[in-house]
Amino acid sequence: MNGQAPRLSIILPVRNSDERALAGLMWTLKAWDEAVAKVHADAEIVLVEWNAPRTRQSLRNFLKKQALGVPSRLIQVPEEV
């Protein structure tokens, strides 16, 4: 990106409930990453973490470990919402 806001934001609501959910999320992120790279889109992936169980770590660490070519960010929705 060129310092400006991306032209396309791919927003994915997620919940880190178990390992199966993480595996599905990983597959989805890789698929979007490949699609964005293929068409050279000016895009970002935004994960919106809802109702994260207190027994699970935030998806922030998970997202940092993914080798995505497209910029990504995480928005955590507070439990009170």
Buried (B, 14 or more C-beta within 10 A) or exposed (E): EEEEEBEEEBEBEBBBEEEEBBEEBEEBBEEBBEEBEEEEBBBBBBBBBBEBEEEBEEBEEBBEEEEBEBBBEBEEEEEEE
